[in-house]
Amino acid sequence: MPYIEGEDRHQIYLLPNTLDDFVEEENSVRVIDAYVDSLALEELGFQMYPGTKAGQKPYRREDLLKLYLYCYMNGIRSSRKMETETKRNIELMWLIGKLQPDHGTLSAFMKNNQMAVKKLFKEFTLMLKGFGLIDGQLVAIDGTKLKADCSKKQHFNTNIVSKKLEYIDQKIDAYLRDFLTEDNRQKKQEITEKLEVYQKRMHELQVIKQELKETGENQLCVTDRDAKSMKNNGKHEVCFNVQTAVDSKYKLIVDCDTVNDVNDQGQLSNMVQKTKQVFRDQKTTIVADTGYYNYLEIIDVVDESTELLIKPQKGKQDKVASGFDKANFEYDAINDRYICPLVYELPFKWNGRQDGKEYRRYTCEAFNICGQKESCTSAKGGRAVTRLKDEEVIEKIAENTRIQSNIYKQRAAIVEHPFGTIKRHLGYTYFLTRGLASVGTETNLICLAYNLKRMINIKGVKELVRFFRDRAGTKSITYDVFLSKIA
């Protein structure tokens, strides 16, 4: 039976194929090439080299950025793997003219241009807005955990240190007993060496324990001091918290941030502010899940141009089950008091202040006669309820969220689209670098790669190549506008 035969690898051609013949017209690598050529990298803050000084010639920043974007769009982040790809990948050979920068050069490029990469992502977002691919009508905010470049064995908290010290104490005691009863000289030497190892480890743990005490931190990661242990996929892992704001129109990322907060409660105002920087003087509806529910944060972000839809967190299970959760207490605005589920009053007692926000405190006076004190509160002085000065805003948001539940339900479909692509399709479930600044740069490149792939799927290769080539001819004028908005 005949087979389809390949060409002889030793065949010589009179008219050899060019690299361009191997790259189709609809190949997305052509968009990367045209996009980077349209950028004014020096104005974005990329470190430039004139190439006129003595010594080894530098690589053009454009070529290194093209290589980075191509690799990130294809699930490649390691500088060593990038170096390997330049030697075997025909698309990359076409893109950067068969250049083969080593992994040290590639690593240094990313390290030296962290702020420039951040600006590049913001510039791309403004371009998406100009294209009409994001409109800011509905934006979903959410976070996901990506594992840090750190072993769990290098993560410590007070409890972990105490358990390890207790274990080492037991091992040292056991070895000391063996040493005293052992007559063999060689075995005594072996026991002595083991004791020295454990004593050294004990000293290291005591240093960590003292550092935790002095800094007031509740955990410490030796490998990456910015990383924290967080709950991720049902278990605790050393991670960073990646925040994104995603526009509903085409599921494109408006902005992103990388933090080491173990939860999302303190990130609502941060991400809303980043979103509003893109959609200034525009009515925007923000949707967020209950993980962002924080009274103080909510009050800070809501204004005339920002509508927030967010569900409150559920109360403590015992309070909800007993019917004495705060949600079951009715506020009487006329008499400035709360009414409990048993129709007893909680009159106003005193004003307070927390985190710069004023609040009023209401305390029950009938806790000794209601017969339900154990179900309601464990406080000796009876149940107390606090009310923020702007709590009407919170109540209005809760009501709006309930009324617009059909819009709120879109949240997961909007924000999980980029997370699914980034983590499942591209495989970005962990970071390769260390420190908040470096992992933040990784996040910007990951999100930029996602947005670029998504944009190609929406607009097509030929239209984007044409647009970027036209923009390259007028980029000096365009960038004055773009950079003023980024700043």
C-alpha positions in Angstrom: 0.0 0.0 0.0 1.5 3.3 -1.0 2.1 6.1 1.6 2.4 9.8 1.4 6.2 10.4 1.3 8.0 13.4 2.8 10.8 15.3 1.1 14.4 14.1 1.3 16.0 16.2 4.1 19.2 16.3 2.0 17.5 17.7 -1.1 19.1 20.9 -2.4 16.8 23.5 -3.9 17.7 26.0 -6.6 15.1 28.5 -5.3 14.8 27.9 -1.6 11.7 28.9 0.3 11.8 32.1 2.3 10.8 32.2 6.0 7.7 34.3 4.9 6.5 31.3 2.9 6.2 29.2 6.1 3.9 31.8 7.8 0.4 32.0 6.6 -1.3 35.3 6.0 -3.8 34.5 8.8 -1.2 33.6 11.3 -1.5 35.6 14.6 2.3 36.1 14.7 1.8 38.7 12.0 -0.4 40.7 14.4 2.3 40.6 17.1 4.9 41.9 14.6 2.7 44.8 13.4 1.5 45.6 17.0 5.0 46.0 18.4 6.2 47.9 15.4 3.4 50.4 16.0 4.6 51.1 19.6 6.8 53.9 20.8 8.7 51.8 23.3 11.0 54.6 24.6 8.0 56.8 25.4 6.4 53.8 27.3 9.5 53.6 29.4 11.3 50.6 27.9 15.0 50.7 28.5 16.6 51.5 25.1 20.2 51.1 24.0 21.7 53.2 21.1 24.0 50.4 19.8 26.8 52.8 19.2 28.9 52.1 22.3 31.9 49.7 22.4 31.4 46.1 23.3 28.8 43.6 22.3 25.9 44.9 20.2 22.5 45.0 22.1 19.3 43.4 20.9 16.5 45.8 19.8 13.9 46.1 22.5 11.2 45.5 19.8 12.6 42.1 19.0 12.7 41.0 22.7 9.2 42.3 23.3 7.9 40.4 20.2 9.5 37.2 21.5 7.9 37.7 25.0 4.4 38.3 23.6 4.6 35.3 21.3 5.8 33.0 24.0 3.3 34.2 26.6 0.5 33.8 24.0 1.6 30.2 23.6 2.0 29.2 27.2 5.8 29.7 27.4 7.3 31.8 30.2 10.6 30.3 31.2 13.5 32.3 29.7 15.4 29.0 29.0 12.4 27.6 27.1 12.2 30.9 25.2 15.8 30.5 24.2 15.1 27.0 23.0 12.1 28.1 20.9 14.2 30.6 19.0 16.3 27.7 17.7 13.5 25.5 16.5 10.3 27.5 16.1 9.8 28.7 12.5 7.2 31.3 13.5 9.7 32.9 16.0 12.4 32.8 13.4 10.2 34.8 11.1 9.1 37.1 13.9 12.6 38.1 15.1 14.7 37.3 12.1 16.4 34.2 13.4 17.8 36.0 16.4 18.8 33.7 19.3 19.1 35.8 22.5 20.2 33.7 25.5 18.1 33.2 28.7 20.1 35.8 30.6 19.3 38.5 28.1 15.6 37.6 28.2 15.4 37.5 32.0 17.1 40.9 32.3 14.7 42.4 29.7 11.8 41.5 31.9 13.5 42.6 35.1 14.6 46.0 33.7 11.2 46.9 32.2 8.7 46.1 34.9 7.0 49.6 34.9 7.1 49.8 31.1 5.2 46.5 30.8 2.6 47.8 33.2 2.2 51.0 31.0 2.1 48.8 27.9 -0.9 46.9 29.4 -2.7 50.1 30.2 -2.0 51.5 26.7 -3.5 48.3 25.2 -6.6 48.7 27.3 -7.1 52.3 26.0 -6.7 51.0 22.5 -9.4 48.4 23.1 -11.6 51.2 24.3 -10.9 53.1 21.1 -11.7 50.0 19.1 -15.1 49.7 20.9 -14.2 46.3 22.2 -14.8 47.4 25.8 -17.6 49.8 26.7 -17.6 49.8 30.5 -21.4 49.3 30.7 -21.0 46.2 32.9 -17.7 45.2 34.5 -17.2 42.2 36.7 -14.5 42.1 39.4 -13.0 38.9 40.8 -9.7 37.4 42.1 -7.9 34.1 41.7 -5.0 32.5 43.4 -1.8 31.6 41.6 0.9 29.6 43.4 4.1 31.3 44.3 7.6 30.1 43.4 8.0 28.6 46.9 7.9 25.2 48.6 5.3 24.7 51.5 8.3 23.5 53.6 9.7 27.1 53.4 6.4 28.6 54.8 6.1 29.2 58.6 3.7 30.5 61.1 3.8 30.5 64.9 2.0 27.1 65.1 4.2 25.5 62.5 7.4 26.7 64.2 6.2 25.5 67.7 5.4 22.0 66.3 8.7 21.7 64.6 10.6 22.9 67.7 8.7 20.4 69.8 9.6 17.6 67.3 13.3 18.6 67.3 13.4 18.7 71.1 12.1 15.1 71.2 14.7 14.0 68.6 17.6 15.7 70.4 16.5 14.0 73.7 16.4 10.6 72.0 19.8 11.0 70.4 21.3 12.2 73.7 20.0 9.1 75.5 21.5 6.9 72.7 24.8 8.8 73.0 25.0 8.1 76.7 24.3 4.4 76.3 26.3 3.8 73.2 29.9 2.3 73.5 30.8 2.1 69.9 33.0 5.1 69.0 31.9 5.3 65.3 28.2 5.2 66.2 28.8 7.9 68.8 30.3 10.1 66.0 27.3 9.5 63.8 25.0 10.5 66.7 27.0 13.6 67.3 26.7 14.7 63.6 23.0 14.2 63.7 22.7 16.3 66.9 24.6 19.1 65.2 22.2 19.1 62.3 19.2 19.3 64.6 20.7 22.0 66.8 21.4 24.0 63.6 17.8 23.6 62.5 16.6 24.5 66.0 18.6 27.8 65.8 17.1 28.6 62.4 13.6 28.0 63.7 14.2 30.2 66.7 15.4 33.0 64.5 12.2 32.7 62.4 10.1 32.6 65.6 11.8 35.8 66.8 11.3 37.5 63.5 7.5 36.7 63.5 7.3 38.2 67.0 9.2 41.4 66.1 7.4 42.1 62.8 3.9 41.2 64.1 3.3 39.1 61.0 1.3 35.9 61.4 3.2 34.0 58.7 6.5 34.0 56.9 7.7 32.5 53.6 11.5 32.3 53.6 11.9 31.8 49.8 9.6 34.7 48.8 8.8 37.1 51.7 5.8 38.7 49.8 4.0 35.4 49.3 1.3 34.2 51.7 -0.5 31.0 52.5 -4.0 31.2 51.1 -6.9 28.8 50.6 -6.7 27.7 47.0 -8.8 24.9 45.4 -9.9 23.6 48.9 -6.4 23.5 50.4 -3.9 26.0 51.7 -1.0 26.9 49.4 1.6 29.6 49.2 0.1 32.0 46.6 -0.4 35.5 45.3 -3.9 36.9 44.8 -4.5 38.1 41.2 -7.3 40.6 40.8 -9.0 41.4 37.5 -11.8 43.7 36.2 -13.4 42.2 33.1 -15.7 44.0 30.6 -18.8 42.1 29.7 -18.9 43.0 26.0 -16.2 40.6 24.8 -14.8 39.3 28.2 -11.6 41.5 27.8 -9.6 42.4 30.9 -9.8 46.1 31.7 -7.2 46.1 34.4 -5.4 43.7 36.7 -3.4 43.7 39.9 -1.4 41.3 42.0 -1.6 41.5 45.8 -0.8 39.2 48.8 -4.0 39.7 50.7 -5.3 36.3 51.7 -8.9 37.3 50.7 -10.7 39.9 48.5 -12.3 42.0 51.2 -9.9 44.9 50.9 -9.7 45.0 47.1 -13.0 46.3 46.0 -12.1 50.0 46.0 -8.7 49.2 44.4 -10.2 47.5 41.4 -13.2 49.9 41.0 -10.7 52.8 41.0 -8.6 51.1 38.3 -11.8 50.5 36.3 -13.0 54.1 36.6 -9.6 55.4 35.4 -10.3 53.7 32.1 -14.0 54.7 31.9 -13.9 58.3 33.3 -17.0 60.4 33.4 -19.1 57.3 32.3 -21.9 55.4 34.0 -20.5 52.0 34.9 -22.2 49.0 36.7 -19.7 46.9 38.7 -20.6 43.4 39.9 -18.6 41.5 42.5 -19.2 38.4 44.6 -19.7 38.2 48.3 -15.9 37.8 48.9 -15.6 41.6 48.3 -18.4 42.5 50.8 -16.9 45.1 53.1 -19.1 48.0 54.4 -16.2 50.5 54.4 -15.0 49.6 50.9 -18.5 49.7 49.4 -19.2 53.2 50.8 -15.9 54.4 49.3 -16.6 53.2 45.8 -20.3 54.1 45.2 -20.9 57.5 43.5 -23.1 59.0 40.9 -21.3 57.3 38.0 -20.8 53.9 39.7 -23.5 51.4 40.4 -22.4 48.4 42.5 -24.2 45.1 42.6 -22.9 42.8 45.3 -24.5 40.2 47.6 -23.9 40.5 51.4 -22.1 37.7 53.1 -24.1 35.3 55.1 -24.2 35.8 58.8 -22.8 33.4 61.3 -24.5 30.0 60.9 -25.8 29.9 64.5 -27.3 33.4 64.2 -28.9 32.7 60.9 -30.3 29.4 62.2 -31.7 31.0 65.3 -33.2 33.9 63.4 -31.2 36.5 65.2 -28.9 37.6 62.4 -28.6 41.4 61.9 -30.6 41.0 58.7 -33.6 40.0 60.9 -33.4 43.3 62.9 -35.5 46.1 61.5 -34.3 49.7 61.6 -36.9 52.3 62.6 -35.6 55.5 61.0 -38.3 57.8 62.6 -37.3 56.8 66.2 -33.7 55.9 65.4 -33.8 52.5 66.9 -33.7 48.8 65.9 -36.5 46.3 66.5 -35.4 42.7 67.2 -37.3 39.6 65.8 -39.1 39.4 69.1 -40.3 43.1 68.8 -38.0 44.3 71.6 -36.3 47.7 71.1 -32.6 48.4 70.7 -32.3 52.1 71.4 -29.4 54.3 70.4 -26.6 54.3 72.9 -23.5 56.1 71.6 -21.5 57.2 68.5 -18.2 55.6 67.5 -15.6 55.8 64.8 -13.8 52.9 63.0 -11.3 53.2 60.2 -12.3 56.8 59.6 -16.0 56.0 59.4 -18.6 57.1 61.8 -21.1 54.6 63.2 -23.9 54.5 65.8 -24.4 51.7 68.3 -27.8 50.4 69.5 -28.1 48.1 72.5 -30.8 45.8 73.8 -32.2 46.6 77.2 -34.7 43.6 77.4 -32.2 40.8 77.2 -33.0 39.6 80.7 -36.7 39.2 80.1 -36.9 38.1 76.4 -35.9 34.5 77.2 -33.8 34.2 74.0 -30.5 35.8 75.1 -28.5 32.6 74.6 -29.7 32.3 71.0 -29.2 36.0 70.3 -25.8 36.9 71.9 -23.0 35.9 74.2 -22.4 39.5 75.4 -23.1 40.0 79.1 -24.6 43.4 78.4 -27.0 42.2 75.8 -27.2 42.3 72.0 -25.7 45.3 70.3 -26.1 46.4 66.6 -23.9 49.0 64.9 -25.1 51.2 62.0 -22.7 53.1 59.8 -23.5 56.7 59.0 -23.9 55.8 55.3 -25.6 52.5 55.8 -28.6 53.7 53.7 -26.2 53.2 50.8 -25.5 49.6 51.8 -29.3 48.9 52.1 -30.0 50.5 48.7 -27.2 48.4 47.1 -28.7 45.2 48.6 -32.1 46.1 47.2 -30.7 47.0 43.7 -28.8 43.7 43.7 -32.0 41.8 44.5 -34.0 43.6 41.8 -31.3 43.2 39.2 -30.5 39.6 40.0 -30.6 38.7 36.2 -27.6 41.1 35.7 -25.8 40.0 38.8 -26.0 36.3 37.7 -23.9 37.2 34.6 -20.9 37.9 36.9 -19.5 34.4 36.9 -19.8 34.0 33.1 -18.0 37.3 32.6 -15.1 36.9 34.9 -14.5 33.2 34.7 -13.9 33.4 30.9 -10.4 34.9 31.2 -9.5 32.8 34.3 -10.5 29.6 32.5 -8.4 30.5 29.5 -5.4 31.7 31.5 -5.3 28.8 33.9 -6.7 25.8 31.9 -5.8 26.6 28.3 -2.5 28.5 28.8 -1.6 26.6 32.0 -0.7 29.7 34.1 -1.5 28.3 37.5 1.7 29.4 39.1 4.4 32.2 39.0 8.0 31.7 38.0 9.4 34.9 39.6 9.4 36.1 43.2 8.4 39.3 44.9 5.3 41.4 44.3 6.9 43.6 41.7 8.1 40.7 39.5 4.9 38.6 39.8 3.0 41.8 39.0 4.9 42.1 35.7 4.1 38.4 35.0 0.4 39.1 35.6 0.5 42.1 33.2 2.1 40.0 30.5 -0.3 37.1 31.0 -3.3 39.4 30.8 -1.9 41.3 27.8 -1.4 38.0 26.0 -5.0 36.9 26.8 -6.3 40.3 25.6 -4.3 40.1 22.4 -5.4 36.5 21.6 -9.0 37.5 22.3 -8.7 40.6 20.1 -7.3 38.5 17.2 -10.3 36.1 17.5 -12.8 39.1 17.4 -11.2 41.3 14.7 -9.2 38.9 12.6 -5.5 39.0 11.6 -5.7 41.0 8.4 -7.8 43.8 9.9 -5.5 44.2 12.9 -2.3 44.1 10.8 -3.7 46.9 8.6 -4.7 48.9 11.7 -1.4 48.6 13.4 0.6 49.5 10.2 -1.5 52.6 9.8 -1.0 53.5 13.5 2.8 53.0 13.1 2.9 55.9 10.7 1.2 58.3 13.1 2.4 56.9 16.5 4.2 60.1 17.5 0.8 61.9 17.5 -1.2 59.0 18.9 1.1 58.5 21.8 0.8 62.0 23.2 -2.9 61.2 23.7 -2.4 57.7 25.0 0.4 58.4 27.5 -1.4 61.4 28.9 -4.3 59.1 29.8 -2.1 56.4 31.2 -0.3 59.0 33.4 
